[in-house]
């Protein structure tokens, strides 16, 4: 019968330590019962998670004091100390060590000192100490690549932090930093205090120096202040506050630059992201949630001058979105306000999207009502924008859609008949060209979706597979109802892909319901691993046949004629876990040319080795190649390194190339690019990265990032890691603690 054993516990409580027996062994022993033990010759004293080795140990039982002399070595929960003399009270773990060397379990840091005073089993004060994570190499002349020397060094393994006073950092024999006091983490645990300063250079702001201060408010709250001095512009005062609760989380960020020299004005930005759910715990009341995405900046040029300051995916369109959501069973409702800030560029002006002030939506969906699926959606939106820019009146729009379907789904296939009814009513704030101030539209839709699934065992190239054949037919009929005279507030043309080709409406949004009388036919086949079910190969083809000409379009759009549509061809390949390939082509049978193609490939043979390649083509619009990578350069001369696992690199003395290039074949130029090198020296890392972002038709923002990371201590320079992780899929940090070390790692 299995039972819990305390012998393998990572941490031992004070009660367990007090009750633990003391074991002493040696070659010679003299005993004074209940008073003292004197042991000589290869002495070992063991109690709980502490082991002491020495030539001689005198143990005073009355005072619980062990005096160890000669080749003393103490292992305390995996951390090791060695020196000539130790006095230690075993219960309290209180005492001192003379002329010791030490090695910490948490991060493999080590050093030497004049004296160590143990305050308890979690805290120690080290006098005239050195500290480094560079591992000793053979030879009497070895010197660590970097070492910190401090008059006083305090370790707190409970809080997992260290504090140094009168500290000097020496790198490659040169003192590069002197500080009266500094604190640093012993693990990746968060801690309050000043972070290492960062430095940067770009073509807009000049030289940048940032001195961040991190405030670890609570385990679920923190704040960072990051004042930045920019040589060409002034001082930017920035800060960020984060919070994480069981039911909600969010982030608040603000920046303020008084008197920006570049624009001769004050500059600022602010953002708040919040996601939260408040559930009253009763079914009858349902749950209530609040989502906020608020973003504002001071002026139209902010996105160009601070291209990395906002979190918006569209830098020139900043959303201010607040939504209150309610949900209970089959029912849900949303109250939303959305107001956009549009950052205009005189060389490339854009028409702003409509504000929704407000939007009220309600939904009902019951997936199994006696075999039927019943749904209803209602939406009321007040669209507001500058009519001089949009060229059409604002409106209050009410929308109602009901649907009824009867899905029949089985292992061999499915059939889903569905009927829908769309009703929309408009109230305009100005008359249309026809003189109308109001408009109403009602459109029904009928669709029939059915498919089959065939399976068989197959063998290709000597490998066994489970092969599927999945034909599908989709018919949709929506009668023509005149809508082209209506303004467009939120509709857009749906992308033509394997999802939209089986959709009942060619548009997203509710201002256009496309007239349809069409049949879509498609077939796909997949090769599956018979043991795991993993998809190895996927091939698909689909095409539409339109029985009548389409008549409903977006303003300025082109209607689709009757007849066959372009052919969609798709393929996915993952025969080897190291390789992945995905391709989609839209082929025009009339011109016998592809209208659009997308091909993406990834090669990922192991840790720190990944190449991503993408080709995107849209006839007469764009053609781009995108390549991103992380790869050890040492591979070029046959040095394959060591497989140390994720977060540990591949061994010291290795170079890595990192980057991403987005190249426009149509314009024959790089759009965005980031390229750099990383060097892993074992106990320190060096990074040099150059980043270029397109910020206009003829303008760009360029910066160089240089960083030195002293492993287990701190980083100096400007941090490129976020840019690398954002731009290179599957990028891995060279030093990232993936698990905490066990005290049994150095067990004696």
Secondary structure, DSSP 8 states (H G I E B T S, - for coil): -----GGG-SS--HHHHHH---EEE-SEEEEETTTEEEEEEEEEEEETTEEEEEEEEEEETTTTEEEEEEEEEEEETTEEEEEEEEEEETTTTEEEEES-EEE-TTT--EEE-SEEEE-SSSEEEEEEEEEB-----SSTT---SEEEEEEEEEEETTTTEEEEEEEEEEETTEEEEEEEEEEEESSS----EE---EEEEETTTEEEEEEEEEEEEETTEEEEEEEEEETTTEEEEEEEEEEE-SSEEEEEEEEEEEEETTTTEEEEEEEEEEEEEEE-S-TTT-EEEEEEEEEEESSTTHHHHSTTS---SSTTEEEEEEEEEEEETTEEEEEEEEEEEE---TTS------EEEEEEEEEEEEEEETTEEEEEEEEEEEEE--HHHHSS--EEEEEEEEEEEEEEEETTEEEEEEEEEEEEEEEESS--TTS-SEEEEEEEEEEEEEEE-EEEEEEETTEEEEEEEEEEEEEEEE-----TTS--SS-EE---STTGGG-S-SEESSS----EEEEEEEEEEEEE-TTT--EEEEEEEEEEEESS------TT-----SEEEEEEEEEEE-SSTTEEEEEEEEEETTTTEEEEEEEEEEEEEETTEEEEEEEEEETTTEEEEEEEEEEEGGGGGT-------TTS-S-SSEEEEEEEEEEETTTTEEEEEEEEEEEE-SSEEEEEEEEEEE-SSS-EEEEEEEEEEETTTEEEE---HHHHHHHSTT---SS---S---TTTT--
